[in-house]
Amino acid sequence: MFRLLSRRHLASAAVAFVVSVTALLLPPRAHALEAPPSDAPRAELRDLLENVTAANARRYRAVDSAGRTMDAAEVVQESPGRYLAVYHTLRPDGRFHAALAVSTDLMNWTFTTDFGAGSSQPTIKSVSDGGYLVAWEQDPSNHVAVHYYPDRASLAQGRATRSFQAPRSLSSCAEGTPNIYSVRLAPDIDHSVIDIGGHYYADCSVDRQMRATLTNFSSWTATRQNSVDNAMLHWGVRGNIGDRDDVVFRGFPYGLFEGQYTSGDFGSWRAFLYDYSTGNADPLRIRTDKGSAAFANPSLTVLDTPDGRRAVMVSLFIPTENSAADEAGQLLYYRTY
């Protein structure tokens, strides 16, 4: 026995038919809760960074063979079993001096050369032609200075063949604390593109992030990095957002940044792991042997340990404020994975 459908039933059936046909035509959607592919490597990297007590080797209050403090150290691998570090020290002349040291075990460092008065917050990167780039913040008129050393001998003697003093364009007060993201030669340093990070003193009040391009070692352009700042402002950072370093881990790019929760409070410096794939930052809960809580001037690199294992090498400055006994100063550690 057949029954006539009402207009309402007919309308409902028609809508259902259209919805089902449309669903067949549309491409499948990713699951709403599917995690970005960079999440799992970020979690692994975060664990490697946070647990200092599980490090394969660590050194608090690091100094070089000349007794200089290795403040704001950055470590890179020169060759198997040989490493370079650049750092700064406050010298008796009342000024910071950047320096270079070498090591074969990542914990003990032999002083090699002083880059001169007024140089601080140095960074180093090897170049595909066998040379090295070293950049630092130069005073007076705090700005980024970039120097090219064509070979290892020139670097060890501090004899640069190219130097560039970057003009300040985002702040009338200060720009500095550089890191070097990449160097592209086409085919030499005089025909090159160098990607550099840094900070600028926004409104002469707080440090904020910038990114600059040095072209052909003669032309400089810089832009603000508001999205990076926002990732840390999200967590309540209201002081400076300054030093940083970058690394590729498990095929994904990450950054290690410092953020100061309260201006003027050195005990409020913290480290943040930034995910360039998602634009998010995680505050790191770093655990030291005695419980220091403040961390600044972070750097990290992936390298091979002296015994040939892959590791993440980390450098953090522990301010006197909010530090535990015998931990204030430069902390160096690495963890294999």
C-alpha positions as a Markdown table, in Angstrom:
| # | Residue | x | y | z |
|---|---|---|---|---|
| 1 | Met | 0.0 | 0.0 | 0.0 |
| 2 | Phe | 1.5 | 3.3 | -1.1 |
| 3 | Arg | 1.3 | 6.5 | 0.9 |
| 4 | Leu | 1.6 | 10.0 | -0.5 |
| 5 | Leu | 4.4 | 12.2 | 0.9 |
| 6 | Ser | 3.7 | 15.6 | 2.4 |
| 7 | Arg | 5.4 | 18.7 | 1.0 |
| 8 | Arg | 7.6 | 18.8 | 4.1 |
| 9 | His | 8.8 | 15.3 | 3.6 |
| 10 | Leu | 9.5 | 15.9 | -0.1 |
| 11 | Ala | 11.5 | 19.0 | 0.8 |
| 12 | Ser | 13.5 | 17.1 | 3.4 |
| 13 | Ala | 14.3 | 14.4 | 1.0 |
| 14 | Ala | 15.4 | 16.9 | -1.6 |
| 15 | Val | 17.8 | 18.6 | 0.9 |
| 16 | Ala | 19.2 | 15.3 | 1.9 |
| 17 | Phe | 19.9 | 14.3 | -1.7 |
| 18 | Val | 21.7 | 17.6 | -2.4 |
| 19 | Val | 23.8 | 17.3 | 0.7 |
| 20 | Ser | 24.9 | 13.7 | -0.2 |
| 21 | Val | 25.7 | 14.7 | -3.8 |
| 22 | Thr | 27.7 | 17.7 | -2.6 |
| 23 | Ala | 29.7 | 15.6 | -0.2 |
| 24 | Leu | 30.7 | 13.3 | -3.0 |
| 25 | Leu | 31.9 | 16.2 | -5.1 |
| 26 | Leu | 33.9 | 18.0 | -2.4 |
| 27 | Pro | 37.5 | 16.9 | -1.7 |
| 28 | Pro | 38.0 | 15.1 | 1.6 |
| 29 | Arg | 38.8 | 17.3 | 4.6 |
| 30 | Ala | 41.6 | 16.7 | 7.0 |
| 31 | His | 40.5 | 15.6 | 10.4 |
| 32 | Ala | 39.9 | 18.8 | 12.5 |
| 33 | Leu | 42.2 | 17.4 | 15.3 |
| 34 | Glu | 45.0 | 16.3 | 13.1 |
| 35 | Ala | 48.3 | 17.7 | 14.5 |
| 36 | Pro | 50.7 | 19.6 | 12.3 |
| 37 | Pro | 53.6 | 17.4 | 11.2 |
| 38 | Ser | 56.1 | 19.6 | 13.0 |
| 39 | Asp | 54.5 | 19.0 | 16.4 |
| 40 | Ala | 56.1 | 15.6 | 17.2 |
| 41 | Pro | 59.7 | 16.7 | 16.4 |
| 42 | Arg | 59.1 | 19.9 | 18.3 |
| 43 | Ala | 58.0 | 17.9 | 21.4 |
| 44 | Glu | 61.2 | 15.8 | 21.1 |
| 45 | Leu | 63.4 | 18.8 | 20.7 |
| 46 | Arg | 61.7 | 20.5 | 23.6 |
| 47 | Asp | 62.5 | 17.5 | 25.8 |
| 48 | Leu | 66.1 | 17.5 | 24.7 |
| 49 | Leu | 66.4 | 21.2 | 25.6 |
| 50 | Glu | 64.6 | 21.2 | 28.9 |
| 51 | Asn | 66.3 | 18.5 | 30.9 |
| 52 | Val | 69.8 | 19.7 | 31.6 |
| 53 | Thr | 70.3 | 17.0 | 34.3 |
| 54 | Ala | 70.0 | 14.3 | 31.7 |
| 55 | Ala | 72.7 | 15.9 | 29.5 |
| 56 | Asn | 75.5 | 13.7 | 28.2 |
| 57 | Ala | 77.9 | 16.5 | 29.3 |
| 58 | Arg | 77.3 | 19.9 | 30.9 |
| 59 | Arg | 79.3 | 22.8 | 32.2 |
| 60 | Tyr | 78.1 | 25.6 | 34.4 |
| 61 | Arg | 80.0 | 29.0 | 34.6 |
| 62 | Ala | 82.0 | 28.2 | 31.5 |
| 63 | Val | 85.3 | 30.0 | 30.9 |
| 64 | Asp | 88.0 | 29.6 | 28.3 |
| 65 | Ser | 91.6 | 28.7 | 28.7 |
| 66 | Ala | 92.5 | 32.4 | 29.4 |
| 67 | Gly | 89.9 | 32.6 | 32.2 |
| 68 | Arg | 87.5 | 34.7 | 30.1 |
| 69 | Thr | 83.8 | 34.1 | 30.8 |
| 70 | Met | 82.1 | 32.7 | 27.7 |
| 71 | Asp | 79.0 | 34.8 | 27.9 |
| 72 | Ala | 76.4 | 34.4 | 25.2 |
| 73 | Ala | 78.4 | 31.6 | 23.6 |
| 74 | Glu | 77.5 | 30.0 | 20.3 |
| 75 | Val | 79.0 | 26.7 | 19.4 |
| 76 | Val | 79.3 | 25.2 | 15.8 |
| 77 | Gln | 81.1 | 22.2 | 14.4 |
| 78 | Glu | 84.2 | 22.9 | 12.4 |
| 79 | Ser | 85.1 | 19.3 | 11.5 |
| 80 | Pro | 84.7 | 15.8 | 13.0 |
| 81 | Gly | 85.8 | 16.1 | 16.7 |
| 82 | Arg | 86.6 | 19.8 | 16.4 |
| 83 | Tyr | 84.4 | 22.7 | 17.4 |
| 84 | Leu | 84.4 | 26.5 | 17.4 |
| 85 | Ala | 82.7 | 28.9 | 19.8 |
| 86 | Val | 82.2 | 32.7 | 19.7 |
| 87 | Tyr | 81.2 | 34.6 | 22.9 |
| 88 | His | 81.9 | 37.9 | 24.7 |
| 89 | Thr | 83.5 | 38.9 | 27.9 |
| 90 | Leu | 83.4 | 42.1 | 29.9 |
| 91 | Arg | 87.1 | 43.1 | 29.9 |
| 92 | Pro | 89.1 | 45.4 | 32.3 |
| 93 | Asp | 88.6 | 48.3 | 29.8 |
| 94 | Gly | 84.9 | 48.3 | 30.8 |
| 95 | Arg | 83.8 | 47.1 | 27.3 |
| 96 | Phe | 82.7 | 43.8 | 25.9 |
| 97 | His | 85.1 | 41.9 | 23.7 |
| 98 | Ala | 83.9 | 39.1 | 21.4 |
| 99 | Ala | 86.3 | 36.2 | 21.1 |
| 100 | Leu | 86.9 | 32.8 | 19.4 |
| 101 | Ala | 87.8 | 29.6 | 21.1 |
| 102 | Val | 88.3 | 26.0 | 19.9 |
| 103 | Ser | 87.5 | 22.6 | 21.5 |
| 104 | Thr | 87.7 | 18.9 | 20.9 |
| 105 | Asp | 85.3 | 17.9 | 23.7 |
| 106 | Leu | 82.6 | 20.7 | 23.7 |
| 107 | Met | 83.3 | 21.4 | 27.4 |
| 108 | Asn | 86.9 | 22.8 | 27.5 |
| 109 | Trp | 87.8 | 25.7 | 25.3 |
| 110 | Thr | 91.1 | 27.1 | 24.2 |
| 111 | Phe | 91.1 | 30.9 | 23.6 |
| 112 | Thr | 92.2 | 31.8 | 20.1 |
| 113 | Thr | 91.5 | 35.4 | 19.2 |
| 114 | Asp | 89.9 | 38.7 | 20.5 |
| 115 | Phe | 87.7 | 40.5 | 17.9 |
| 116 | Gly | 88.2 | 43.9 | 19.6 |
| 117 | Ala | 86.6 | 46.3 | 22.0 |
| 118 | Gly | 82.9 | 47.1 | 21.8 |
| 119 | Ser | 82.0 | 43.8 | 20.1 |
| 120 | Ser | 79.3 | 41.6 | 21.8 |
| 121 | Gln | 76.7 | 39.0 | 21.2 |
| 122 | Pro | 78.7 | 37.3 | 18.4 |
| 123 | Thr | 77.4 | 34.6 | 16.0 |
| 124 | Ile | 79.4 | 32.5 | 13.5 |
| 125 | Lys | 78.5 | 30.5 | 10.3 |
| 126 | Ser | 80.7 | 28.6 | 7.9 |
| 127 | Val | 80.4 | 29.5 | 4.2 |
| 128 | Ser | 80.4 | 27.1 | 1.3 |
| 129 | Asp | 83.7 | 28.5 | -0.1 |
| 130 | Gly | 85.6 | 27.5 | 3.0 |
| 131 | Gly | 85.4 | 30.9 | 4.7 |
| 132 | Tyr | 83.5 | 32.1 | 7.8 |
| 133 | Leu | 81.1 | 34.8 | 8.6 |
| 134 | Val | 81.1 | 36.3 | 12.1 |
| 135 | Ala | 78.6 | 39.0 | 13.1 |
| 136 | Trp | 78.2 | 40.8 | 16.3 |
| 137 | Glu | 76.6 | 43.9 | 17.9 |
| 138 | Gln | 79.1 | 46.8 | 17.8 |
| 139 | Asp | 79.2 | 49.8 | 20.0 |
| 140 | Pro | 79.1 | 52.8 | 20.1 |
| 141 | Ser | 75.9 | 53.5 | 18.2 |
| 142 | Asn | 74.9 | 49.9 | 18.7 |
| 143 | His | 74.4 | 48.2 | 15.3 |
| 144 | Val | 75.1 | 44.9 | 13.5 |
| 145 | Ala | 78.6 | 44.4 | 12.2 |
| 146 | Val | 79.3 | 41.6 | 9.7 |
| 147 | His | 82.8 | 40.3 | 8.9 |
| 148 | Tyr | 84.0 | 37.7 | 6.4 |
| 149 | Tyr | 87.1 | 35.6 | 6.9 |
| 150 | Pro | 88.2 | 33.7 | 3.8 |
| 151 | Asp | 89.7 | 30.7 | 5.6 |
| 152 | Arg | 90.4 | 29.2 | 8.9 |
| 153 | Ala | 93.8 | 30.9 | 9.4 |
| 154 | Ser | 92.3 | 34.3 | 8.8 |
| 155 | Leu | 89.5 | 33.6 | 11.3 |
| 156 | Ala | 92.1 | 32.4 | 14.0 |
| 157 | Gln | 94.0 | 35.6 | 13.5 |
| 158 | Gly | 90.9 | 37.8 | 13.4 |
| 159 | Arg | 91.8 | 39.2 | 10.0 |
| 160 | Ala | 88.6 | 39.9 | 8.0 |
| 161 | Thr | 88.8 | 40.7 | 4.3 |
| 162 | Arg | 85.3 | 42.1 | 4.2 |
| 163 | Ser | 83.5 | 44.1 | 6.8 |
| 164 | Phe | 80.1 | 45.7 | 6.8 |
| 165 | Gln | 78.6 | 48.1 | 9.4 |
| 166 | Ala | 74.9 | 47.9 | 9.1 |
| 167 | Pro | 72.9 | 51.1 | 9.2 |
| 168 | Arg | 70.1 | 51.3 | 11.8 |
| 169 | Ser | 66.7 | 51.6 | 10.1 |
| 170 | Leu | 64.1 | 50.3 | 12.6 |
| 171 | Ser | 65.4 | 52.1 | 15.7 |
| 172 | Ser | 67.2 | 55.3 | 16.3 |
| 173 | Cys | 68.7 | 53.8 | 19.5 |
| 174 | Ala | 70.0 | 50.3 | 18.9 |
| 175 | Glu | 69.9 | 47.2 | 16.7 |
| 176 | Gly | 71.9 | 44.1 | 17.3 |
| 177 | Thr | 72.3 | 40.6 | 18.8 |
| 178 | Pro | 72.5 | 39.0 | 15.3 |
| 179 | Asn | 72.2 | 35.4 | 14.2 |
| 180 | Ile | 72.9 | 34.2 | 10.6 |
| 181 | Tyr | 70.2 | 32.1 | 9.1 |
| 182 | Ser | 71.8 | 31.4 | 5.7 |
| 183 | Val | 74.5 | 32.5 | 3.2 |
| 184 | Arg | 74.1 | 32.1 | -0.5 |
| 185 | Leu | 77.1 | 32.8 | -2.8 |
| 186 | Ala | 76.6 | 33.6 | -6.5 |
| 187 | Pro | 79.4 | 32.8 | -6.8 |
| 188 | Asp | 81.5 | 34.6 | -4.1 |
| 189 | Ile | 81.0 | 36.8 | -1.1 |
| 190 | Asp | 80.9 | 40.0 | -3.2 |
| 191 | His | 77.9 | 38.5 | -5.0 |
| 192 | Ser | 76.0 | 37.0 | -2.1 |
| 193 | Val | 72.8 | 37.1 | -0.1 |
| 194 | Ile | 73.1 | 36.8 | 3.6 |
| 195 | Asp | 69.9 | 36.3 | 5.8 |
| 196 | Ile | 70.4 | 37.7 | 9.3 |
| 197 | Gly | 68.2 | 37.9 | 12.3 |
| 198 | Gly | 68.5 | 40.5 | 15.1 |
| 199 | His | 66.6 | 42.8 | 17.4 |
| 200 | Tyr | 65.8 | 46.5 | 17.3 |
| 201 | Tyr | 65.1 | 48.7 | 20.3 |
| 202 | Ala | 61.4 | 49.6 | 19.5 |
| 203 | Asp | 60.5 | 53.1 | 20.4 |
| 204 | Cys | 63.8 | 53.1 | 22.4 |
| 205 | Ser | 61.9 | 51.1 | 25.0 |
| 206 | Val | 61.9 | 47.3 | 24.4 |
| 207 | Asp | 63.8 | 44.9 | 22.1 |
| 208 | Arg | 61.7 | 43.4 | 19.3 |
| 209 | Gln | 62.6 | 41.0 | 16.5 |
| 210 | Met | 63.9 | 42.0 | 13.0 |
| 211 | Arg | 65.2 | 40.1 | 10.0 |
| 212 | Ala | 67.6 | 41.6 | 7.5 |
| 213 | Thr | 69.2 | 40.9 | 4.2 |
| 214 | Leu | 72.8 | 41.8 | 3.4 |
| 215 | Thr | 73.2 | 41.7 | -0.4 |
| 216 | Asn | 76.6 | 41.7 | -2.1 |
| 217 | Phe | 78.2 | 42.7 | 1.2 |
| 218 | Ser | 77.1 | 46.3 | 0.4 |
| 219 | Ser | 73.3 | 46.7 | 0.7 |
| 220 | Trp | 71.2 | 46.2 | 3.9 |
| 221 | Thr | 67.4 | 46.0 | 4.3 |
| 222 | Ala | 65.6 | 45.1 | 7.6 |
| 223 | Thr | 62.0 | 44.4 | 8.4 |
| 224 | Arg | 60.1 | 43.9 | 11.7 |
| 225 | Gln | 59.1 | 40.3 | 12.7 |
| 226 | Asn | 55.8 | 41.0 | 14.4 |
| 227 | Ser | 54.5 | 37.5 | 14.0 |
| 228 | Val | 57.5 | 36.1 | 16.0 |
| 229 | Asp | 57.1 | 38.8 | 18.7 |
| 230 | Asn | 53.4 | 37.9 | 19.0 |
| 231 | Ala | 54.1 | 34.3 | 19.6 |
| 232 | Met | 55.9 | 35.3 | 22.9 |
| 233 | Leu | 53.7 | 38.2 | 23.7 |
| 234 | His | 50.9 | 35.6 | 23.8 |
| 235 | Trp | 52.6 | 34.1 | 26.9 |
| 236 | Gly | 52.7 | 37.4 | 28.8 |
| 237 | Val | 56.2 | 38.6 | 27.8 |
| 238 | Arg | 56.2 | 42.4 | 28.3 |
| 239 | Gly | 59.9 | 43.1 | 28.5 |
| 240 | Asn | 62.6 | 42.5 | 25.8 |
| 241 | Ile | 62.4 | 39.9 | 23.1 |
| 242 | Gly | 66.1 | 39.6 | 22.1 |
| 243 | Asp | 68.6 | 36.9 | 21.3 |
| 244 | Arg | 67.7 | 33.9 | 19.1 |
| 245 | Asp | 69.2 | 30.9 | 17.2 |
| 246 | Asp | 67.7 | 28.6 | 14.6 |
| 247 | Val | 68.1 | 25.0 | 13.8 |
| 248 | Val | 66.6 | 22.4 | 11.5 |
| 249 | Phe | 65.6 | 19.3 | 13.5 |
| 250 | Arg | 64.0 | 16.2 | 12.0 |
| 251 | Gly | 63.6 | 18.2 | 8.8 |
| 252 | Phe | 61.6 | 21.1 | 10.4 |
| 253 | Pro | 62.9 | 24.7 | 11.2 |
| 254 | Tyr | 62.7 | 25.9 | 14.8 |
| 255 | Gly | 64.0 | 28.9 | 16.7 |
| 256 | Leu | 65.2 | 29.3 | 20.3 |
| 257 | Phe | 64.4 | 32.7 | 21.6 |
| 258 | Glu | 64.8 | 34.7 | 24.8 |
| 259 | Gly | 61.8 | 36.6 | 26.2 |
| 260 | Gln | 61.8 | 38.8 | 29.3 |
| 261 | Tyr | 58.5 | 38.9 | 31.2 |
| 262 | Thr | 59.2 | 42.2 | 33.0 |
| 263 | Ser | 61.4 | 45.0 | 31.7 |
| 264 | Gly | 64.4 | 45.6 | 33.8 |
| 265 | Asp | 64.0 | 42.3 | 35.7 |
| 266 | Phe | 66.9 | 40.0 | 34.7 |
| 267 | Gly | 65.4 | 37.2 | 36.8 |
| 268 | Ser | 62.4 | 37.1 | 34.4 |
| 269 | Trp | 64.3 | 36.0 | 31.3 |
| 270 | Arg | 63.0 | 32.7 | 29.9 |
| 271 | Ala | 63.6 | 30.6 | 26.8 |
| 272 | Phe | 61.0 | 29.8 | 24.2 |
| 273 | Leu | 61.0 | 27.2 | 21.4 |
| 274 | Tyr | 59.5 | 28.7 | 18.2 |
| 275 | Asp | 58.0 | 26.6 | 15.4 |
| 276 | Tyr | 58.5 | 28.3 | 12.1 |
| 277 | Ser | 56.0 | 25.9 | 10.5 |
| 278 | Thr | 53.1 | 26.9 | 12.7 |
| 279 | Gly | 54.1 | 30.3 | 14.1 |
| 280 | Asn | 53.6 | 29.1 | 17.7 |
| 281 | Ala | 56.1 | 29.3 | 20.6 |
| 282 | Asp | 56.4 | 27.0 | 23.6 |
| 283 | Pro | 57.8 | 28.4 | 26.9 |
| 284 | Leu | 60.5 | 26.0 | 28.0 |
| 285 | Arg | 60.7 | 24.7 | 31.6 |
| 286 | Ile | 64.4 | 24.1 | 31.8 |
| 287 | Arg | 65.6 | 22.0 | 34.7 |
| 288 | Thr | 69.1 | 22.5 | 36.0 |
| 289 | Asp | 70.9 | 20.6 | 38.7 |
| 290 | Lys | 70.2 | 23.1 | 41.5 |
| 291 | Gly | 67.0 | 24.7 | 40.1 |
| 292 | Ser | 68.0 | 28.0 | 38.4 |
| 293 | Ala | 64.9 | 29.7 | 36.8 |
| 294 | Ala | 66.2 | 32.5 | 34.6 |
| 295 | Phe | 67.8 | 31.8 | 31.2 |
| 296 | Ala | 69.0 | 34.3 | 28.5 |
| 297 | Asn | 71.0 | 34.4 | 25.3 |
| 298 | Pro | 70.0 | 31.0 | 24.0 |
| 299 | Ser | 71.7 | 29.2 | 21.1 |
| 300 | Leu | 71.6 | 25.6 | 19.8 |
| 301 | Thr | 73.0 | 23.6 | 17.0 |
| 302 | Val | 72.8 | 20.0 | 15.8 |
| 303 | Leu | 76.2 | 18.4 | 15.6 |
| 304 | Asp | 78.2 | 15.2 | 16.0 |
| 305 | Thr | 79.7 | 14.6 | 19.4 |
| 306 | Pro | 83.4 | 13.7 | 19.8 |
| 307 | Asp | 82.4 | 10.0 | 19.8 |
| 308 | Gly | 80.3 | 10.4 | 16.6 |
| 309 | Arg | 76.8 | 10.5 | 18.0 |
| 310 | Arg | 74.2 | 13.0 | 16.8 |
| 311 | Ala | 73.3 | 15.6 | 19.5 |
| 312 | Val | 71.7 | 18.9 | 20.2 |
| 313 | Met | 74.3 | 21.4 | 21.7 |
| 314 | Val | 72.7 | 24.1 | 23.8 |
| 315 | Ser | 74.1 | 27.3 | 25.3 |
| 316 | Leu | 72.3 | 29.5 | 27.9 |
| 317 | Phe | 73.3 | 32.4 | 30.0 |
| 318 | Ile | 72.0 | 32.1 | 33.6 |
| 319 | Pro | 71.7 | 35.6 | 35.2 |
| 320 | Thr | 72.7 | 36.1 | 38.8 |
| 321 | Glu | 69.0 | 37.0 | 39.5 |
| 322 | Asn | 66.9 | 33.9 | 40.0 |
| 323 | Ser | 69.9 | 31.6 | 39.7 |
| 324 | Ala | 70.9 | 28.8 | 42.0 |
| 325 | Ala | 74.2 | 28.6 | 43.9 |
| 326 | Asp | 77.2 | 28.1 | 41.6 |
| 327 | Glu | 75.1 | 28.1 | 38.4 |
| 328 | Ala | 75.1 | 31.8 | 37.4 |
| 329 | Gly | 77.1 | 32.4 | 34.2 |
| 330 | Gln | 77.3 | 30.5 | 30.9 |
| 331 | Leu | 75.8 | 27.0 | 30.7 |
| 332 | Leu | 76.9 | 24.6 | 28.0 |
| 333 | Tyr | 75.4 | 21.2 | 27.6 |
| 334 | Tyr | 74.5 | 18.6 | 24.9 |
| 335 | Arg | 72.2 | 15.7 | 24.6 |
| 336 | Thr | 72.3 | 12.9 | 22.1 |
| 337 | Tyr | 69.3 | 11.5 | 20.3 |
